Amino acid sequence: MSPAFDLAAFGLLLVGAVATVVAAFSVTLAVARATGRHSVVDVTWGLGFVAVAVVAYVISGVLGVGDAGVRTVVLALVAVWGLRLAIYIGWRNHGKGEDPRYAAMLGDDHAPGAVTSTVLRRVYLPQAGVMLVVSLPVLAAMVRASTVLPVVIAGVVLWLVGFVFESVGDAQLMAFKADPDNRGKILDTGLWRYTRHPNYFGDACVWWGIFVVAAGHPVALVTVVGPLLMTYLLVSVTGKELTEKSMSQRPGYDEYVRRTSGFLPLPPGSRPARAT
């Protein structure tokens, strides 16, 4: 009988994940040099997770470990999330120059597409490291031999909630920005009426859902570091925090903050006084 959690197989999947991430970001560096835009790394963010899931699925299949149903479910969850995100970001950025975030980060004197220690240190290496950590529940799910169906269903439901919030939130924001009359205004309708960041909230739920599917063994529980890191980044570093700094000077934004939850969806006006 195979173990409930094959630690040796998990180690092999981790090696495969490292190789996949290195390859993905190496290709991205080459594309960035050719196009003169390091913002192409944002497309890699979604595709990289898909690549890791595919490699883990193939390796675990060759090794004959894990539950076939769980492996397939997790592959599907990651693929649907990652492909949608990559297509959305690729379409949104098509025909545009360098992302202002990267331009500001790298400095005005940075040659477009140039690969320097600053680029590697501040853009590529951090994203590669985060991708590996966040992918840990995916790897754990691929080597789980036992399955608790209600737990798997709960994880899929949580993922679905997150996917709806993220995809619908992005669609509403895209439609809002497409109207020239909305330039400089604040989107406070649809899902954006209940949380200032439905897309980031959804992203966090997606990865907590994948973790729940993977959970079920004490070793697998250690991979909770993945969704914890993703949530921390979305709330305090690259997501909510960075976005709100860029929007804080817009007319009406302070009022929007006072009546709208910063992350968790809540009825308008019910945001706790100290919440952000």
VOZADO-384515 format. One record per residue (C-alpha): residue number from 0; x, y, z; residue in one letter. Coordinates in Angstrom, 1 decimal. Example, Ala and Ser with C-alpha at 12.3 -4.5 7.8 and 13.67 -1.06 7.14 Angstrom:
2
[0,[12.3,-4.5,7.8],'A']
[1,[13.7,-1.1,7.1],'S']
***
This chain:
276
[0,[0.0,0.0,0.0],'M']
[1,[1.4,3.4,-0.9],'S']
[2,[1.8,6.0,1.9],'P']
[3,[-0.8,8.6,2.5],'A']
[4,[1.8,11.2,1.6],'F']
[5,[4.9,10.2,-0.4],'D']
[6,[7.6,12.5,0.9],'L']
[7,[10.2,11.1,-1.5],'A']
[8,[7.9,11.8,-4.5],'A']
[9,[7.2,15.2,-3.2],'F']
[10,[10.9,15.9,-3.2],'G']
[11,[11.2,14.9,-6.8],'L']
[12,[8.2,17.1,-7.7],'L']
[13,[9.9,20.0,-5.9],'L']
[14,[13.1,19.5,-8.1],'V']
[15,[10.9,19.5,-11.2],'G']
[16,[9.1,22.6,-10.0],'A']
[17,[12.4,24.4,-9.5],'V']
[18,[13.6,23.4,-13.0],'A']
[19,[10.3,24.5,-14.5],'T']
[20,[10.3,27.9,-12.8],'V']
[21,[13.9,28.5,-13.8],'V']
[22,[13.1,27.7,-17.4],'A']
[23,[9.9,29.9,-17.4],'A']
[24,[11.7,32.9,-16.1],'F']
[25,[14.7,32.4,-18.4],'S']
[26,[12.4,32.4,-21.4],'V']
[27,[10.7,35.5,-20.0],'T']
[28,[14.0,37.3,-19.7],'L']
[29,[14.7,36.5,-23.4],'A']
[30,[11.3,37.9,-24.4],'V']
[31,[11.8,41.0,-22.2],'A']
[32,[15.1,41.7,-24.0],'R']
[33,[13.5,41.2,-27.4],'A']
[34,[10.4,43.4,-26.7],'T']
[35,[12.1,46.0,-24.4],'G']
[36,[9.4,45.4,-21.7],'R']
[37,[9.9,43.6,-18.4],'H']
[38,[6.2,43.8,-17.8],'S']
[39,[5.9,40.5,-19.9],'V']
[40,[6.8,38.9,-16.6],'V']
[41,[3.2,39.5,-15.5],'D']
[42,[2.0,37.1,-18.2],'V']
[43,[4.5,34.5,-17.0],'T']
[44,[3.0,34.8,-13.5],'W']
[45,[-0.1,32.9,-14.5],'G']
[46,[1.5,30.6,-17.1],'L']
[47,[4.4,29.7,-14.7],'G']
[48,[2.0,28.1,-12.2],'F']
[49,[0.3,26.2,-15.0],'V']
[50,[3.6,24.9,-16.1],'A']
[51,[4.5,23.8,-12.6],'V']
[52,[1.2,22.0,-12.2],'A']
[53,[1.5,20.2,-15.6],'V']
[54,[5.1,19.0,-14.8],'V']
[55,[4.0,17.9,-11.3],'A']
[56,[1.0,16.0,-12.8],'Y']
[57,[3.2,14.2,-15.3],'V']
[58,[6.0,13.3,-12.9],'I']
[59,[3.5,12.0,-10.3],'S']
[60,[1.8,10.0,-13.0],'G']
[61,[5.0,8.4,-14.0],'V']
[62,[5.9,7.7,-10.4],'L']
[63,[2.4,6.2,-9.8],'G']
[64,[1.8,8.2,-6.7],'V']
[65,[-1.2,10.3,-5.5],'G']
[66,[-4.9,10.0,-6.1],'D']
[67,[-5.8,10.3,-9.7],'A']
[68,[-8.9,12.3,-9.0],'G']
[69,[-7.2,14.8,-6.8],'V']
[70,[-4.3,15.2,-9.2],'R']
[71,[-6.7,15.9,-12.1],'T']
[72,[-8.8,18.4,-10.0],'V']
[73,[-5.8,20.4,-8.9],'V']
[74,[-4.3,20.5,-12.4],'L']
[75,[-7.7,21.8,-13.7],'A']
[76,[-8.0,24.4,-11.0],'L']
[77,[-4.5,25.8,-11.6],'V']
[78,[-4.8,25.7,-15.4],'A']
[79,[-8.1,27.5,-15.5],'V']
[80,[-6.9,30.2,-13.0],'W']
[81,[-3.5,30.6,-14.6],'G']
[82,[-4.6,30.7,-18.3],'L']
[83,[-7.4,33.2,-17.6],'R']
[84,[-5.0,35.5,-15.7],'L']
[85,[-2.4,35.3,-18.4],'A']
[86,[-4.9,36.0,-21.2],'I']
[87,[-6.4,38.9,-19.3],'Y']
[88,[-3.0,40.5,-18.5],'I']
[89,[-1.7,39.9,-22.0],'G']
[90,[-4.8,41.5,-23.6],'W']
[91,[-4.7,44.4,-21.1],'R']
[92,[-1.1,45.2,-21.8],'N']
[93,[-1.1,44.6,-25.5],'H']
[94,[0.3,47.5,-27.4],'G']
[95,[1.4,49.4,-24.3],'K']
[96,[4.9,50.3,-23.2],'G']
[97,[6.7,49.4,-20.0],'E']
[98,[4.5,49.1,-16.9],'D']
[99,[4.9,52.3,-14.8],'P']
[100,[5.7,50.1,-11.7],'R']
[101,[8.7,48.6,-13.4],'Y']
[102,[9.8,51.9,-14.9],'A']
[103,[9.8,53.5,-11.5],'A']
[104,[11.5,50.5,-9.9],'M']
[105,[14.3,50.3,-12.4],'L']
[106,[14.9,54.0,-12.9],'G']
[107,[14.7,56.4,-15.9],'D']
[108,[18.2,55.6,-17.1],'D']
[109,[17.5,51.9,-17.4],'H']
[110,[17.7,50.7,-21.0],'A']
[111,[14.4,49.1,-22.2],'P']
[112,[14.6,45.4,-21.8],'G']
[113,[18.1,45.4,-20.4],'A']
[114,[19.0,42.6,-18.0],'V']
[115,[20.9,43.9,-15.0],'T']
[116,[21.4,42.8,-11.4],'S']
[117,[18.7,45.3,-10.4],'T']
[118,[16.2,43.6,-12.7],'V']
[119,[17.1,40.2,-11.5],'L']
[120,[17.1,41.2,-7.8],'R']
[121,[13.9,43.2,-7.8],'R']
[122,[11.7,41.6,-10.4],'V']
[123,[12.6,38.1,-11.5],'Y']
[124,[14.2,36.4,-8.5],'L']
[125,[11.4,37.5,-6.0],'P']
[126,[8.6,36.4,-8.4],'Q']
[127,[10.4,33.0,-9.0],'A']
[128,[10.8,32.4,-5.3],'G']
[129,[7.2,33.3,-4.5],'V']
[130,[6.0,31.1,-7.3],'M']
[131,[7.8,28.1,-5.8],'L']
[132,[6.5,28.7,-2.3],'V']
[133,[2.9,29.3,-3.5],'V']
[134,[3.0,26.1,-5.6],'S']
[135,[3.8,23.9,-2.6],'L']
[136,[0.1,22.9,-2.1],'P']
[137,[-0.1,21.9,-5.8],'V']
[138,[2.9,19.6,-5.3],'L']
[139,[1.4,18.2,-2.1],'A']
[140,[-1.9,17.4,-3.8],'A']
[141,[-0.2,15.4,-6.5],'M']
[142,[1.3,12.9,-4.0],'V']
[143,[-1.7,12.5,-1.7],'R']
[144,[-2.8,8.8,-1.8],'A']
[145,[-5.9,9.2,0.4],'S']
[146,[-8.9,11.4,-0.3],'T']
[147,[-11.6,12.9,1.9],'V']
[148,[-14.2,13.9,-0.6],'L']
[149,[-16.0,16.6,1.5],'P']
[150,[-12.6,18.3,2.0],'V']
[151,[-11.9,18.2,-1.7],'V']
[152,[-15.4,19.6,-2.4],'I']
[153,[-14.9,22.4,0.2],'A']
[154,[-11.6,23.3,-1.5],'G']
[155,[-13.2,23.4,-4.9],'V']
[156,[-16.1,25.6,-3.7],'V']
[157,[-13.6,28.0,-2.0],'L']
[158,[-11.6,28.1,-5.3],'W']
[159,[-14.8,28.8,-7.2],'L']
[160,[-15.7,31.7,-5.0],'V']
[161,[-12.3,33.2,-5.5],'G']
[162,[-12.3,32.6,-9.2],'F']
[163,[-15.7,34.4,-9.6],'V']
[164,[-14.5,37.3,-7.5],'F']
[165,[-11.3,37.6,-9.4],'E']
[166,[-12.6,37.2,-12.9],'S']
[167,[-15.8,39.2,-12.5],'V']
[168,[-13.9,41.9,-10.7],'G']
[169,[-11.4,42.2,-13.5],'D']
[170,[-14.1,42.3,-16.1],'A']
[171,[-16.0,45.0,-14.2],'Q']
[172,[-12.8,47.1,-13.9],'L']
[173,[-11.9,46.6,-17.6],'M']
[174,[-15.4,47.8,-18.6],'A']
[175,[-15.2,50.8,-16.3],'F']
[176,[-11.8,51.8,-17.7],'K']
[177,[-13.0,51.4,-21.3],'A']
[178,[-15.4,54.3,-20.8],'D']
[179,[-13.5,57.7,-21.3],'P']
[180,[-16.1,59.4,-19.0],'D']
[181,[-14.7,57.3,-16.1],'N']
[182,[-11.2,58.7,-16.3],'R']
[183,[-10.0,59.7,-12.8],'G']
[184,[-13.1,58.3,-11.2],'K']
[185,[-13.5,55.5,-8.6],'I']
[186,[-15.2,52.2,-9.5],'L']
[187,[-17.7,51.6,-6.6],'D']
[188,[-20.3,49.4,-8.3],'T']
[189,[-20.7,45.7,-8.7],'G']
[190,[-18.3,43.6,-6.6],'L']
[191,[-16.3,46.8,-6.0],'W']
[192,[-19.2,48.0,-3.9],'R']
[193,[-18.4,45.4,-1.3],'Y']
[194,[-14.6,45.3,-1.3],'T']
[195,[-12.1,47.7,-2.7],'R']
[196,[-10.2,44.8,-4.1],'H']
[197,[-12.4,41.9,-5.3],'P']
[198,[-9.7,40.7,-7.6],'N']
[199,[-7.1,40.4,-4.9],'Y']
[200,[-9.6,38.8,-2.5],'F']
[201,[-10.5,36.3,-5.2],'G']
[202,[-6.9,35.5,-5.8],'D']
[203,[-6.3,34.7,-2.2],'A']
[204,[-9.4,32.5,-2.1],'C']
[205,[-8.2,30.6,-5.1],'V']
[206,[-5.0,29.6,-3.4],'W']
[207,[-6.6,28.8,-0.1],'W']
[208,[-9.0,26.5,-2.0],'G']
[209,[-6.1,24.7,-3.6],'I']
[210,[-4.5,24.3,-0.2],'F']
[211,[-7.7,22.8,1.2],'V']
[212,[-7.8,20.2,-1.6],'V']
[213,[-4.2,19.3,-0.9],'A']
[214,[-4.6,19.2,2.9],'A']
[215,[-5.4,15.9,4.7],'G']
[216,[-2.0,14.8,5.9],'H']
[217,[0.2,16.4,8.6],'P']
[218,[3.0,16.9,6.1],'V']
[219,[0.7,18.5,3.6],'A']
[220,[-0.4,21.0,6.2],'L']
[221,[3.1,22.5,6.2],'V']
[222,[2.4,23.8,2.7],'T']
[223,[0.0,26.4,4.3],'V']
[224,[3.0,28.7,3.9],'V']
[225,[1.9,29.0,0.2],'G']
[226,[-1.5,30.6,0.6],'P']
[227,[-0.2,32.6,3.7],'L']
[228,[2.5,34.1,1.6],'L']
[229,[0.1,34.9,-1.3],'M']
[230,[-2.4,36.5,1.0],'T']
[231,[0.3,38.6,2.7],'Y']
[232,[1.6,39.9,-0.6],'L']
[233,[-1.9,40.7,-1.9],'L']
[234,[-2.8,42.6,1.3],'V']
[235,[0.4,44.2,2.4],'S']
[236,[3.0,44.4,-0.4],'V']
[237,[2.3,44.1,-4.2],'T']
[238,[-1.5,44.1,-4.3],'G']
[239,[-3.8,46.2,-2.1],'K']
[240,[-1.1,48.3,-0.5],'E']
[241,[0.6,49.3,-3.8],'L']
[242,[-2.7,49.9,-5.6],'T']
[243,[-4.1,52.2,-2.9],'E']
[244,[-1.0,54.3,-2.8],'K']
[245,[-1.5,55.1,-6.5],'S']
[246,[-5.2,55.8,-6.1],'M']
[247,[-5.1,57.8,-2.8],'S']
[248,[-5.1,61.2,-4.5],'Q']
[249,[-8.2,60.6,-6.7],'R']
[250,[-11.3,62.7,-5.9],'P']
[251,[-13.7,60.7,-3.7],'G']
[252,[-11.3,58.0,-2.8],'Y']
[253,[-11.2,58.8,0.9],'D']
[254,[-15.0,58.5,1.0],'E']
[255,[-14.9,55.2,-0.8],'Y']
[256,[-12.4,53.9,1.7],'V']
[257,[-14.6,55.0,4.6],'R']
[258,[-17.6,53.1,3.3],'R']
[259,[-16.0,50.1,1.6],'T']
[260,[-14.2,47.1,3.1],'S']
[261,[-10.5,47.0,2.2],'G']
[262,[-10.3,43.2,1.5],'F']
[263,[-13.1,40.9,2.8],'L']
[264,[-16.4,41.6,1.1],'P']
[265,[-18.8,43.4,3.4],'L']
[266,[-22.0,45.4,3.0],'P']
[267,[-21.3,49.0,2.1],'P']
[268,[-20.9,51.2,5.2],'G']
[269,[-20.3,48.2,7.6],'S']
[270,[-16.5,48.5,7.4],'R']
[271,[-15.0,48.5,11.0],'P']
[272,[-13.6,51.9,11.9],'A']
[273,[-10.0,50.7,12.2],'R']
[274,[-10.1,48.4,9.1],'A']
[275,[-8.0,49.3,6.0],'T']
***
